[in-house]
Amino acid sequence: MHVLYELLEVLDSERIFYSLGRYRSGTVTVHLAVPGERIEFDVESHGSILVSRFIGNEGEILTLEEALNVIDLCKG
């Protein structure tokens, strides 16, 4: 069984919700979101898994103007 299916079976058995994305040839990205953290698993066709973790503060309440400022900061 391919490692992608093994990963999805573990997530399903643990009742961890995820979404799948396809952004480049030979790779499927599995996106997880948990409070305060987002995790991406890039599963390559040959079985390698690359992991990226994004940790942040989920407790902030922003106005629309503040949210738009955050987006502007992300643009660089």
Summary of the structure (lengths in Angstrom):
residues: 76
radius of gyration: 15.6
end to end distance: 41.8
largest distance: 48.4
contacts: 147
relative contact order: 0.14
helix: 30%
strand: 39%
